[in-house]
Structures are given as structure tokens and as C-alpha cells.
Amino acid sequence: MDPITEFAKMIRERDNPTIVSMTTGTVISPLPNIVIKLNDIVTLDQSKLIVAEHIYLHYQYPGPTWLQAGDEVILMPTVDEQMYIMLDRVGESHVT
């Protein structure tokens, strides 16, 4: 690739960064040994998850039934998508 084309490609990549957005996952195994299914290929265990403090509090009080297998959770990936922050459990809509 010639230098001008390579330079143009670098500028385009810089000006069009990949946007990292929130996603959801499904709880396969709840706390304390949590595993989240992100999609058909990727599963996340404790080594790839940062769990929000209030989720641990819900786990302790009122008890471990707050987050169960099959529940959907809200995840925010880090910029490099190597870790995911588990923000909350998806709740039911009460809109009528």
C-alpha cells in the first residue's frame, strides 16, 4: 500500500472510532460463581466481569434469589471489550 493511502486509512480509523455500547446478557449461573451468556459464542465468568456493588448487596439481602439463572442483565463493555461491567438486572416494564 502506498504511503498516501496508508495515511488516509489511519486518518479514517482515527476519525471513525468503534463505538462501544451497552448490551444485555443472560445469567447462566448466579452469584457467587456468576457466569453470563453474552451471545451464542461468548460466556463471561468472574474473571471478565466487574459487578456493581448494589448487585452484591441484593445477593446478600434479601437473599440469593434476587438474581437467578435465566435473568437478563445489563452489561457495559470496556473500550477494549475485554471486561464487562454488570450494571443491573433487567426489570419488567410497567408501562401501560
Phi and psi restraints in degrees (value plus and minus 20) as a CYANA .aco file:
   2 ASP   PHI     -92.4   -52.4
   2 ASP   PSI     136.8   176.8
   3 PRO   PHI     -79.3   -39.3
   3 PRO   PSI     -55.8   -15.8
   4 ILE   PHI     -88.7   -48.7
   4 ILE   PSI     -62.2   -22.2
   5 THR   PHI     -85.4   -45.4
   5 THR   PSI     -61.3   -21.3
   6 GLU   PHI     -83.3   -43.3
   6 GLU   PSI     -61.9   -21.9
   7 PHE   PHI     -83.6   -43.6
   7 PHE   PSI     -63.6   -23.6
   8 ALA   PHI     -81.2   -41.2
   8 ALA   PSI     -59.8   -19.8
   9 LYS   PHI     -84.3   -44.3
   9 LYS   PSI     -61.5   -21.5
  10 MET   PHI     -82.3   -42.3
  10 MET   PSI     -62.9   -22.9
  11 ILE   PHI     -83.7   -43.7
  11 ILE   PSI     -63.8   -23.8
  12 ARG   PHI     -82.4   -42.4
  12 ARG   PSI     -63.3   -23.3
  13 GLU   PHI     -85.0   -45.0
  13 GLU   PSI     -57.6   -17.6
  14 ARG   PHI     -87.6   -47.6
  14 ARG   PSI     -60.4   -20.4
  15 ASP   PHI    -101.0   -61.0
  15 ASP   PSI     -33.2     6.8
  16 ASN   PHI    -146.0  -106.0
  16 ASN   PSI      45.9    85.9
  17 PRO   PHI     -87.4   -47.4
  17 PRO   PSI     132.9   172.9
  18 THR   PHI     -89.8   -49.8
  18 THR   PSI     110.0   150.0
  19 ILE   PHI    -111.4   -71.4
  19 ILE   PSI     103.9   143.9
  20 VAL   PHI    -113.2   -73.2
  20 VAL   PSI     107.3   147.3
  21 SER   PHI    -148.9  -108.9
  21 SER   PSI     147.1   187.1
  22 MET   PHI     -87.2   -47.2
  22 MET   PSI     136.3   176.3
  23 THR   PHI    -166.7  -126.7
  23 THR   PSI    -198.6  -158.6
  24 THR   PHI    -144.6  -104.6
  24 THR   PSI     139.6   179.6
  25 GLY   PHI    -162.4  -122.4
  25 GLY   PSI     150.1   190.1
  26 THR   PHI    -134.8   -94.8
  26 THR   PSI     112.3   152.3
  27 VAL   PHI     -89.8   -49.8
  27 VAL   PSI     102.2   142.2
  28 ILE   PHI    -113.1   -73.1
  28 ILE   PSI     -64.9   -24.9
  29 SER   PHI    -155.2  -115.2
  29 SER   PSI     106.0   146.0
  30 PRO   PHI     -96.9   -56.9
  30 PRO   PSI     159.9   199.9
  31 LEU   PHI     -78.0   -38.0
  31 LEU   PSI     128.8   168.8
  32 PRO   PHI    -108.1   -68.1
  32 PRO   PSI     -36.5     3.5
  33 ASN   PHI    -124.1   -84.1
  33 ASN   PSI      45.0    85.0
  34 ILE   PHI     -87.8   -47.8
  34 ILE   PSI     119.1   159.1
  35 VAL   PHI    -156.3  -116.3
  35 VAL   PSI     110.5   150.5
  36 ILE   PHI    -138.3   -98.3
  36 ILE   PSI     112.7   152.7
  37 LYS   PHI    -110.0   -70.0
  37 LYS   PSI      94.6   134.6
  38 LEU   PHI    -102.4   -62.4
  38 LEU   PSI     -62.8   -22.8
  39 ASN   PHI    -177.9  -137.9
  39 ASN   PSI    -187.9  -147.9
  40 ASP   PHI     -85.9   -45.9
  40 ASP   PSI     -36.9     3.1
  41 ILE   PHI    -129.7   -89.7
  41 ILE   PSI     -60.0   -20.0
  42 VAL   PHI    -121.4   -81.4
  42 VAL   PSI     108.1   148.1
  43 THR   PHI    -140.4  -100.4
  43 THR   PSI     126.6   166.6
  44 LEU   PHI    -136.1   -96.1
  44 LEU   PSI     106.3   146.3
  45 ASP   PHI    -125.4   -85.4
  45 ASP   PSI    -191.8  -151.8
  46 GLN   PHI     -78.5   -38.5
  46 GLN   PSI     -47.3    -7.3
  47 SER   PHI     -92.1   -52.1
  47 SER   PSI     -36.5     3.5
  48 LYS   PHI    -133.0   -93.0
  48 LYS   PSI     -15.8    24.2
  49 LEU   PHI    -139.6   -99.6
  49 LEU   PSI     120.3   160.3
  50 ILE   PHI    -133.7   -93.7
  50 ILE   PSI      95.2   135.2
  51 VAL   PHI    -118.8   -78.8
  51 VAL   PSI     109.1   149.1
  52 ALA   PHI     -79.5   -39.5
  52 ALA   PSI     123.0   163.0
  53 GLU   PHI     -76.8   -36.8
  53 GLU   PSI     -60.4   -20.4
  54 HIS   PHI     -84.5   -44.5
  54 HIS   PSI     -43.8    -3.8
  55 ILE   PHI     -89.0   -49.0
  55 ILE   PSI     -61.3   -21.3
  56 TYR   PHI     -83.9   -43.9
  56 TYR   PSI     -57.7   -17.7
  57 LEU   PHI     -84.4   -44.4
  57 LEU   PSI     -61.2   -21.2
  58 HIS   PHI     -84.0   -44.0
  58 HIS   PSI     -54.2   -14.2
  59 TYR   PHI     -84.7   -44.7
  59 TYR   PSI     -60.7   -20.7
  60 GLN   PHI     -99.4   -59.4
  60 GLN   PSI     -60.2   -20.2
  61 TYR   PHI    -156.0  -116.0
  61 TYR   PSI      94.5   134.5
  62 PRO   PHI    -108.0   -68.0
  62 PRO   PSI     -27.6    12.4
  63 GLY   PHI     133.3   173.3
  63 GLY   PSI     157.3   197.3
  64 PRO   PHI     -91.0   -51.0
  64 PRO   PSI     -20.0    20.0
  65 THR   PHI    -103.4   -63.4
  65 THR   PSI     -27.5    12.5
  66 TRP   PHI     -83.6   -43.6
  66 TRP   PSI     -58.0   -18.0
  67 LEU   PHI    -141.4  -101.4
  67 LEU   PSI      95.0   135.0
  68 GLN   PHI    -143.3  -103.3
  68 GLN   PSI     142.7   182.7
  69 ALA   PHI     -76.2   -36.2
  69 ALA   PSI     114.2   154.2
  70 GLY   PHI      78.6   118.6
  70 GLY   PSI     -38.6     1.4
  71 ASP   PHI     -87.2   -47.2
  71 ASP   PSI     128.3   168.3
  72 GLU   PHI    -118.0   -78.0
  72 GLU   PSI     117.7   157.7
  73 VAL   PHI    -145.0  -105.0
  73 VAL   PSI     135.5   175.5
  74 ILE   PHI    -114.1   -74.1
  74 ILE   PSI     107.4   147.4
  75 LEU   PHI    -143.0  -103.0
  75 LEU   PSI     121.2   161.2
  76 MET   PHI    -142.0  -102.0
  76 MET   PSI      95.9   135.9
  77 PRO   PHI     -95.5   -55.5
  77 PRO   PSI     131.9   171.9
  78 THR   PHI     -91.8   -51.8
  78 THR   PSI     147.8   187.8
  79 VAL   PHI     -76.9   -36.9
  79 VAL   PSI     -58.6   -18.6
  80 ASP   PHI    -106.7   -66.7
  80 ASP   PSI     -20.0    20.0
  81 GLU   PHI      37.3    77.3
  81 GLU   PSI       9.6    49.6
  82 GLN   PHI    -114.0   -74.0
  82 GLN   PSI     -42.4    -2.4
  83 MET   PHI    -150.6  -110.6
  83 MET   PSI     134.6   174.6
  84 TYR   PHI    -149.4  -109.4
  84 TYR   PSI     115.9   155.9
  85 ILE   PHI    -115.6   -75.6
  85 ILE   PSI     100.6   140.6
  86 MET   PHI    -107.7   -67.7
  86 MET   PSI      90.2   130.2
  87 LEU   PHI    -107.2   -67.2
  87 LEU   PSI     -59.9   -19.9
  88 ASP   PHI    -191.8  -151.8
  88 ASP   PSI     151.6   191.6
  89 ARG   PHI    -109.6   -69.6
  89 ARG   PSI     123.4   163.4
  90 VAL   PHI     -93.6   -53.6
  90 VAL   PSI     108.2   148.2
  91 GLY   PHI    -118.0   -78.0
  91 GLY   PSI     151.5   191.5
  92 GLU   PHI    -101.0   -61.0
  92 GLU   PSI     126.0   166.0
  93 SER   PHI     -97.3   -57.3
  93 SER   PSI     115.9   155.9
  94 HIS   PHI    -131.8   -91.8
  94 HIS   PSI       0.2    40.2
  95 VAL   PHI     -98.8   -58.8
  95 VAL   PSI     114.4   154.4
